[in-house]
Amino acid sequence: MSMLRLEYALLFIIVAACVGFFIGNFLRKKLSESLVSKAEDNAERIVEDAKRQAETVLKEASLQAKDAVFQAKAEFERESKDKRRDLQALERRIQQKEENLDKKVLIFDQRDAELFKKEQGLNSKEQALVQKEDSLNQLLEERRRELERISGLTCDEAKRVLMEAMESEAKQDAAKRIKAIEEEARETADKKSKEILSLAIQRYAGEYVAEKTVSVVALPSDEMKGRIIGREGRNIRALEAATGIDLIIDDTPEAVILSGFNPIRREVAKLSLEKLIADGRIHPGRIEEVVAKSTEEVDQAIKEAGEQAAFDLGVYGIHPEVLKLLGRLRYRTSYSQNVYQHSLEVAFLCGIMAEELGINVKQAKRAGLLHDLGKAVDHEVEGSHAVIGADLARKYGESPKIVHAIMAHHEDEKPATVLAVLVQAADALSGARPGARREMMETYVKRLEDLEKIATSFRGVTNSFAIQAGREIRVTVASEEVNDERAVVLAKDIAKKIEAEMTYPGQIKVHVIRETRAVEYAR
């Protein structure tokens, strides 16, 4: 029974499946036909829309084409008008140029006619000159014949006589010239031999010169030498430029040598270097600051030296400026004799002799102390130191007797008082004592001072320092007044003036230094 039910159920399912299949095919066919119909309608509608859009596009393109043609035509007409206007302007300029050319051609024709007339006038003048020249030649020939007749000599004989006379005169001139050359050669040889001898003497006297012109500064260690020199030598250059003293750093252990003929500068350099070494800060800015302070200290020492001299002698009421000048004599030598000590000696000698003679002792000491006052500034002022000193004493209120004694101590004025004779005698005694003076040192210092005076006489020079025993002079110039090219010419000019005005052994190197500085502060 159950099997039968299964068969019926299976049969029912098969029948249902077949019926569903046929129904599905029928519905799918109807749906397909409906979709095809809709698609055909849509296609027809799209085609119609496309046709309408195409017609619209064609119309717009036609309008745009017509507009472009119209604009191109208008642009062409505008350009044509501009070109026509330019052509008309060009045509007018060409016409003006043609008119100007016609005028110039007319002017040239007129000038050509004038030149032709002038040429004809010159030709006529030339013919007249030729005629005059012929007449002059005839006249000269007649004169020559007349001279030959009068002198009894032909032209050739007269030439021979004239040449013999000129030859004789030339021989005499040649003989004079030869004699002058021989004398000049002897003088040159004599001068050259003296230069060689003086150079040998100067070299032989090296120890004495070094003793008078060299100071030694002790260093804590040799490492300090590198710090003194500085990077690329800037520290040592700054110190030499600020003081005018040559620093010699060699193999001498723990020592630096300061070389320079001016003892004031050397003392300033020594004090500055000692302060820099003690401080440890060594650079160009610090160097200038320390040198300025050391200069003030030396100035103070000079003032104190003058006051001490007046105190030791019991001479009072001297003007402060005169005391400063006396203090400067401490750094001045005369024939290698210290002028400060020499002035004290002369004052003491004057006082002793005045006491023996029974005249004013204090006045005698005062005159002796001030007699060489002019030597403090004689390198800055022209004239004899006696005259300079007398002028200074008069300027600062010294009595006429003191002024006369200063003026007369070297016979610049005849001694008219006992005081003047005493000063003369005391000056001679102090200078004539054994070992007091030495001529070579005075000549040497004078030569160095002359070197510096020659260099500073040129425009643009700010400082000049003679170093290396007068073998070299360093000249610093103002950078805003002297450019690099002018510095080269200045060195040559200084060298030529030294050759013309001085006598010296060997050669002198002129070193011109031009430096530009830029300073700014970071705040």
Disulfide bonds with the S-S distance in Angstrom:
none
